[in-house]
Amino acid sequence: MSDVLVRHDGAFTTLTLNRPERRNALSRDFLLALTEAFRREGATDARGIILAAAGPVFSAGHDFADMAGASHADVRDLLQTCTELMRTIQSVPQVVVARVHGLATAAGCQLVASCDLAVAAESAGFAAPGGKGGWFCHTPMVPISRTVGRKRAMEMALTGDIVDARTACDWGLINYAVPDGELEKATAELLRRATRGSARSKALGKQGLYAQFDRPEQDAYTYAIEVMAASSQTPEAQEGMTAFLEKRPPAWPA
C-alpha cells in the first residue's frame, strides 16, 4: 500500500499520509514520496491541495529508525531531504491546507507550519518535544518560530509541551480549531475561499508572499512594488480591472 494516498475531487487534491502503523513518522522514503507527490500535483491544473493523515496521529515527526546510530553526514542528508519537502510545499502554485487531527509533533508540527494554511480538530495537539529530551528540534523550529513569534516559539521549543488546538490557533500556528466532526467541512470551506479568483494570479501571489515575509520592510516594499507592477500587465490583472469597471463577473483567461 502506498505511503501517500492521492484523491482528486474536482479542482482539489487530497494527499494523505498513510503510515498509521508508524504514527506517520517521516522516514527518508516517506519524505521522498511525499515530496514527489507534491511536485506531481503541483504540475497539474488542481486549484488547491489538502494535506491529511490516516490513523490516530497526524505525524509523530522524524522516524528515529532512520536516525539512531546514523552518521553525521547521513543525518544531515536526511534533514536536507525533509527541508526540501517543506520548501516544495511552499513552492507549488496551489494553495496547500493542512487538515490536522491527533498529534503533530516535531517534524510533523514543522509540516503543519510549512503549509500555507491549516485547520485542526479541537482534539489535536502540537509540540516540539526535543526540548524535554536529548535532541533539540532545531529544524522544526524554523517554520514554527516564523509562524508563532519568538516568545511562543521559545516556550514550545524549551518546554516541549503539547499545545492544544485552541491555543495553537490563538498563537497563529493554525488558522482555525474546529469541533472534530466539522474538520473536513471546515478545511474544504477554507480551501474554497482561498482559491477564488485567477489561479495564475494566486500562484504568483503565493510566491511573492513567501519571498517578502522575512525581508526588512523597506526591502519587502521594493520587491513587492516590482512584482505588483509587473503583474498588472498580465491578462488576469487586466481582466479583473475591466470586469470591475464594467460591473460584470470576470472571465479569467484559460
NUKOLNU-230226 format. One record per residue (C-alpha): x negated, y negated, z. Coordinates in nm, 3 decimals, padded with zeros to 5 digits, always signed. Example, Ala and Ser with C-alpha at 12.3 -4.5 7.8 and 13.67 -1.06 7.14 Angstrom:
BEGIN
<pt x="-01.230" y="+00.450" z="+00.780"/>
<pt x="-01.367" y="+00.106" z="+00.714"/>
END
This chain:
BEGIN
<pt x="+00.000" y="+00.000" z="+00.000"/>
<pt x="-00.126" y="-00.348" z="-00.084"/>
<pt x="-00.263" y="-00.571" z="+00.192"/>
<pt x="-00.090" y="-00.867" z="+00.025"/>
<pt x="+00.271" y="-00.836" z="-00.088"/>
<pt x="+00.386" y="-01.071" z="-00.363"/>
<pt x="+00.752" y="-01.160" z="-00.416"/>
<pt x="+00.881" y="-01.403" z="-00.677"/>
<pt x="+01.210" y="-01.577" z="-00.613"/>
<pt x="+01.289" y="-01.828" z="-00.885"/>
<pt x="+01.045" y="-02.118" z="-00.861"/>
<pt x="+00.890" y="-01.992" z="-00.537"/>
<pt x="+00.645" y="-01.714" z="-00.448"/>
<pt x="+00.606" y="-01.545" z="-00.110"/>
<pt x="+00.268" y="-01.394" z="-00.020"/>
<pt x="+00.297" y="-01.163" z="+00.280"/>
<pt x="+00.006" y="-01.049" z="+00.496"/>
<pt x="+00.060" y="-00.675" z="+00.510"/>
<pt x="-00.179" y="-00.514" z="+00.759"/>
<pt x="+00.061" y="-00.485" z="+01.053"/>
<pt x="-00.124" y="-00.185" z="+01.194"/>
<pt x="-00.430" y="-00.414" z="+01.233"/>
<pt x="-00.228" y="-00.715" z="+01.350"/>
<pt x="-00.304" y="-00.870" z="+01.010"/>
<pt x="-00.668" y="-00.909" z="+01.111"/>
<pt x="-00.867" y="-01.077" z="+00.835"/>
<pt x="-01.122" y="-00.823" z="+00.717"/>
<pt x="-01.355" y="-00.911" z="+00.430"/>
<pt x="-01.149" y="-00.711" z="+00.179"/>
<pt x="-00.829" y="-00.868" z="+00.312"/>
<pt x="-00.974" y="-01.219" z="+00.277"/>
<pt x="-01.081" y="-01.147" z="-00.079"/>
<pt x="-00.742" y="-01.001" z="-00.170"/>
<pt x="-00.559" y="-01.299" z="-00.024"/>
<pt x="-00.789" y="-01.547" z="-00.199"/>
<pt x="-00.732" y="-01.370" z="-00.529"/>
<pt x="-00.355" y="-01.372" z="-00.473"/>
<pt x="-00.358" y="-01.749" z="-00.415"/>
<pt x="-00.573" y="-01.807" z="-00.723"/>
<pt x="-00.348" y="-01.589" z="-00.935"/>
<pt x="-00.029" y="-01.758" z="-00.817"/>
<pt x="-00.195" y="-02.096" z="-00.842"/>
<pt x="-00.234" y="-02.040" z="-01.215"/>
<pt x="+00.139" y="-01.974" z="-01.263"/>
<pt x="+00.427" y="-02.218" z="-01.301"/>
<pt x="+00.555" y="-02.147" z="-00.948"/>
<pt x="+00.655" y="-02.467" z="-00.767"/>
<pt x="+00.572" y="-02.351" z="-00.415"/>
<pt x="+00.419" y="-02.068" z="-00.212"/>
<pt x="+00.527" y="-01.931" z="+00.126"/>
<pt x="+00.264" y="-01.754" z="+00.334"/>
<pt x="+00.434" y="-01.500" z="+00.560"/>
<pt x="+00.333" y="-01.189" z="+00.753"/>
<pt x="+00.461" y="-00.840" z="+00.819"/>
<pt x="+00.474" y="-00.684" z="+01.163"/>
<pt x="+00.494" y="-00.838" z="+01.510"/>
<pt x="+00.190" y="-01.069" z="+01.473"/>
<pt x="+00.122" y="-01.335" z="+01.210"/>
<pt x="-00.254" y="-01.283" z="+01.227"/>
<pt x="-00.498" y="-01.197" z="+01.504"/>
<pt x="-00.787" y="-01.363" z="+01.322"/>
<pt x="-01.108" y="-01.202" z="+01.206"/>
<pt x="-01.133" y="-00.824" z="+01.210"/>
<pt x="-01.409" y="-00.751" z="+01.461"/>
<pt x="-01.463" y="-00.413" z="+01.295"/>
<pt x="-01.638" y="-00.613" z="+01.021"/>
<pt x="-01.843" y="-00.818" z="+01.264"/>
<pt x="-01.953" y="-00.612" z="+01.563"/>
<pt x="-02.320" y="-00.531" z="+01.507"/>
<pt x="-02.332" y="-00.716" z="+01.173"/>
<pt x="-02.643" y="-00.913" z="+01.083"/>
<pt x="-02.665" y="-01.293" z="+01.094"/>
<pt x="-02.656" y="-01.303" z="+00.713"/>
<pt x="-02.356" y="-01.072" z="+00.691"/>
<pt x="-02.154" y="-01.273" z="+00.942"/>
<pt x="-02.242" y="-01.597" z="+00.764"/>
<pt x="-02.126" y="-01.446" z="+00.437"/>
<pt x="-01.800" y="-01.332" z="+00.594"/>
<pt x="-01.735" y="-01.679" z="+00.736"/>
<pt x="-01.807" y="-01.832" z="+00.396"/>
<pt x="-01.557" y="-01.588" z="+00.243"/>
<pt x="-01.299" y="-01.700" z="+00.498"/>
<pt x="-01.372" y="-02.066" z="+00.428"/>
<pt x="-01.327" y="-02.005" z="+00.057"/>
<pt x="-00.976" y="-01.876" z="+00.127"/>
<pt x="-00.890" y="-02.189" z="+00.327"/>
<pt x="-01.022" y="-02.415" z="+00.050"/>
<pt x="-00.835" y="-02.217" z="-00.212"/>
<pt x="-00.506" y="-02.269" z="-00.027"/>
<pt x="-00.564" y="-02.642" z="-00.035"/>
<pt x="-00.683" y="-02.648" z="-00.396"/>
<pt x="-00.394" y="-02.465" z="-00.565"/>
<pt x="-00.145" y="-02.707" z="-00.724"/>
<pt x="+00.156" y="-02.563" z="-00.544"/>
<pt x="+00.285" y="-02.670" z="-00.204"/>
<pt x="+00.190" y="-02.396" z="+00.046"/>
<pt x="+00.406" y="-02.345" z="+00.357"/>
<pt x="+00.312" y="-02.106" z="+00.638"/>
<pt x="+00.609" y="-01.918" z="+00.785"/>
<pt x="+00.486" y="-01.814" z="+01.128"/>
<pt x="+00.622" y="-01.561" z="+01.373"/>
<pt x="+00.444" y="-01.396" z="+01.665"/>
<pt x="+00.087" y="-01.494" z="+01.743"/>
<pt x="-00.153" y="-01.679" z="+01.514"/>
<pt x="-00.492" y="-01.671" z="+01.682"/>
<pt x="-00.847" y="-01.771" z="+01.589"/>
<pt x="-00.882" y="-01.743" z="+01.210"/>
<pt x="-00.508" y="-01.671" z="+01.198"/>
<pt x="-00.446" y="-02.012" z="+01.353"/>
<pt x="-00.704" y="-02.153" z="+01.110"/>
<pt x="-00.495" y="-02.008" z="+00.829"/>
<pt x="-00.184" y="-02.191" z="+00.953"/>
<pt x="-00.374" y="-02.519" z="+00.996"/>
<pt x="-00.510" y="-02.488" z="+00.641"/>
<pt x="-00.167" y="-02.461" z="+00.480"/>
<pt x="-00.006" y="-02.781" z="+00.356"/>
<pt x="+00.297" y="-02.735" z="+00.581"/>
<pt x="+00.404" y="-02.489" z="+00.850"/>
<pt x="+00.726" y="-02.374" z="+01.015"/>
<pt x="+00.721" y="-02.145" z="+01.318"/>
<pt x="+00.971" y="-01.943" z="+01.514"/>
<pt x="+01.016" y="-02.068" z="+01.869"/>
<pt x="+00.870" y="-01.739" z="+01.992"/>
<pt x="+00.544" y="-01.796" z="+01.800"/>
<pt x="+00.218" y="-01.889" z="+01.968"/>
<pt x="-00.113" y="-02.037" z="+01.856"/>
<pt x="-00.459" y="-02.003" z="+02.008"/>
<pt x="-00.832" y="-02.037" z="+01.953"/>
<pt x="-00.924" y="-01.775" z="+02.215"/>
<pt x="-01.301" y="-01.782" z="+02.167"/>
<pt x="-01.329" y="-02.043" z="+02.441"/>
<pt x="-01.243" y="-01.788" z="+02.706"/>
<pt x="-01.455" y="-01.514" z="+02.551"/>
<pt x="-01.806" y="-01.470" z="+02.422"/>
<pt x="-01.778" y="-01.607" z="+02.068"/>
<pt x="-01.653" y="-01.963" z="+02.028"/>
<pt x="-01.403" y="-02.042" z="+01.748"/>
<pt x="-01.631" y="-02.278" z="+01.556"/>
<pt x="-01.487" y="-02.239" z="+01.206"/>
<pt x="-01.119" y="-02.208" z="+01.305"/>
<pt x="-01.150" y="-02.540" z="+01.486"/>
<pt x="-01.246" y="-02.725" z="+01.168"/>
<pt x="-00.891" y="-02.747" z="+01.027"/>
<pt x="-00.727" y="-02.720" z="+01.370"/>
<pt x="-00.912" y="-03.025" z="+01.505"/>
<pt x="-00.827" y="-03.225" z="+01.195"/>
<pt x="-00.462" y="-03.139" z="+01.249"/>
<pt x="-00.408" y="-03.185" z="+01.622"/>
<pt x="-00.666" y="-03.452" z="+01.710"/>
<pt x="-00.977" y="-03.447" z="+01.925"/>
<pt x="-00.846" y="-03.410" z="+02.283"/>
<pt x="-00.590" y="-03.143" z="+02.198"/>
<pt x="-00.846" y="-02.960" z="+01.987"/>
<pt x="-01.086" y="-02.962" z="+02.281"/>
<pt x="-00.815" y="-02.821" z="+02.506"/>
<pt x="-00.733" y="-02.541" z="+02.261"/>
<pt x="-01.098" y="-02.459" z="+02.199"/>
<pt x="-01.223" y="-02.477" z="+02.557"/>
<pt x="-00.937" y="-02.304" z="+02.736"/>
<pt x="-00.844" y="-02.051" z="+02.469"/>
<pt x="-00.487" y="-02.070" z="+02.599"/>
<pt x="-00.185" y="-01.990" z="+02.383"/>
<pt x="+00.005" y="-02.298" z="+02.270"/>
<pt x="+00.378" y="-02.235" z="+02.229"/>
<pt x="+00.557" y="-02.333" z="+01.909"/>
<pt x="+00.730" y="-02.640" z="+02.055"/>
<pt x="+00.400" y="-02.775" z="+02.182"/>
<pt x="+00.230" y="-02.691" z="+01.852"/>
<pt x="+00.499" y="-02.896" z="+01.680"/>
<pt x="+00.453" y="-03.189" z="+01.918"/>
<pt x="+00.078" y="-03.172" z="+01.858"/>
<pt x="+00.115" y="-03.167" z="+01.478"/>
<pt x="-00.023" y="-02.818" z="+01.419"/>
<pt x="+00.310" y="-02.722" z="+01.259"/>
<pt x="+00.595" y="-02.925" z="+01.114"/>
<pt x="+00.889" y="-02.752" z="+01.281"/>
<pt x="+00.961" y="-02.499" z="+01.555"/>
<pt x="+01.298" y="-02.335" z="+01.496"/>
<pt x="+01.506" y="-02.056" z="+01.651"/>
<pt x="+01.375" y="-01.719" z="+01.540"/>
<pt x="+01.687" y="-01.638" z="+01.341"/>
<pt x="+01.652" y="-01.958" z="+01.139"/>
<pt x="+01.285" y="-01.920" z="+01.041"/>
<pt x="+01.332" y="-01.804" z="+00.683"/>
<pt x="+01.606" y="-02.056" z="+00.609"/>
<pt x="+01.414" y="-02.348" z="+00.762"/>
<pt x="+01.096" y="-02.258" z="+00.574"/>
<pt x="+01.279" y="-02.232" z="+00.241"/>
<pt x="+01.453" y="-02.564" z="+00.304"/>
<pt x="+01.126" y="-02.744" z="+00.381"/>
<pt x="+00.965" y="-02.599" z="+00.070"/>
<pt x="+01.264" y="-02.705" z="-00.140"/>
<pt x="+01.237" y="-03.062" z="-00.015"/>
<pt x="+00.859" y="-03.067" z="-00.056"/>
<pt x="+00.875" y="-02.953" z="-00.421"/>
<pt x="+01.124" y="-03.210" z="-00.552"/>
<pt x="+01.008" y="-03.425" z="-00.841"/>
<pt x="+00.744" y="-03.367" z="-01.104"/>
<pt x="+00.529" y="-03.058" z="-01.043"/>
<pt x="+00.225" y="-03.213" z="-01.208"/>
<pt x="+00.257" y="-03.534" z="-01.011"/>
<pt x="+00.291" y="-03.329" z="-00.691"/>
<pt x="-00.022" y="-03.128" z="-00.771"/>
<pt x="-00.224" y="-03.446" z="-00.827"/>
<pt x="-00.078" y="-03.593" z="-00.510"/>
<pt x="-00.179" y="-03.290" z="-00.302"/>
<pt x="-00.532" y="-03.301" z="-00.444"/>
<pt x="-00.555" y="-03.673" z="-00.374"/>
<pt x="-00.435" y="-03.642" z="-00.016"/>
<pt x="-00.695" y="-03.383" z="+00.075"/>
<pt x="-00.964" y="-03.591" z="-00.093"/>
<pt x="-00.886" y="-03.901" z="+00.114"/>
<pt x="-00.780" y="-03.758" z="+00.451"/>
<pt x="-01.123" y="-03.769" z="+00.615"/>
<pt x="-01.267" y="-04.072" z="+00.441"/>
<pt x="-01.303" y="-04.403" z="+00.623"/>
<pt x="-01.003" y="-04.626" z="+00.548"/>
<pt x="-01.184" y="-04.856" z="+00.306"/>
<pt x="-01.324" y="-04.563" z="+00.108"/>
<pt x="-00.983" y="-04.394" z="+00.113"/>
<pt x="-00.823" y="-04.705" z="-00.036"/>
<pt x="-01.092" y="-04.730" z="-00.304"/>
<pt x="-01.032" y="-04.369" z="-00.403"/>
<pt x="-00.652" y="-04.390" z="-00.383"/>
<pt x="-00.636" y="-04.708" z="-00.593"/>
<pt x="-00.823" y="-04.541" z="-00.877"/>
<pt x="-00.617" y="-04.222" z="-00.863"/>
<pt x="-00.285" y="-04.406" z="-00.842"/>
<pt x="-00.376" y="-04.647" z="-01.122"/>
<pt x="-00.484" y="-04.362" z="-01.349"/>
<pt x="-00.177" y="-04.152" z="-01.269"/>
<pt x="+00.051" y="-04.444" z="-01.354"/>
<pt x="-00.031" y="-04.373" z="-01.717"/>
<pt x="+00.094" y="-04.013" z="-01.710"/>
<pt x="+00.422" y="-03.918" z="-01.879"/>
<pt x="+00.565" y="-03.817" z="-01.541"/>
<pt x="+00.500" y="-04.157" z="-01.385"/>
<pt x="+00.638" y="-04.345" z="-01.685"/>
<pt x="+00.950" y="-04.126" z="-01.694"/>
<pt x="+01.007" y="-04.181" z="-01.321"/>
<pt x="+00.983" y="-04.559" z="-01.358"/>
<pt x="+01.201" y="-04.568" z="-01.669"/>
<pt x="+01.466" y="-04.344" z="-01.514"/>
<pt x="+01.478" y="-04.567" z="-01.205"/>
<pt x="+01.519" y="-04.882" z="-01.414"/>
<pt x="+01.783" y="-04.718" z="-01.634"/>
<pt x="+01.965" y="-04.578" z="-01.326"/>
<pt x="+01.963" y="-04.219" z="-01.451"/>
<pt x="+01.816" y="-03.889" z="-01.329"/>
<pt x="+01.461" y="-03.834" z="-01.456"/>
<pt x="+01.390" y="-03.571" z="-01.719"/>
<pt x="+01.040" y="-03.451" z="-01.631"/>
<pt x="+00.812" y="-03.359" z="-01.923"/>
<pt x="+00.756" y="-02.985" z="-01.963"/>
END
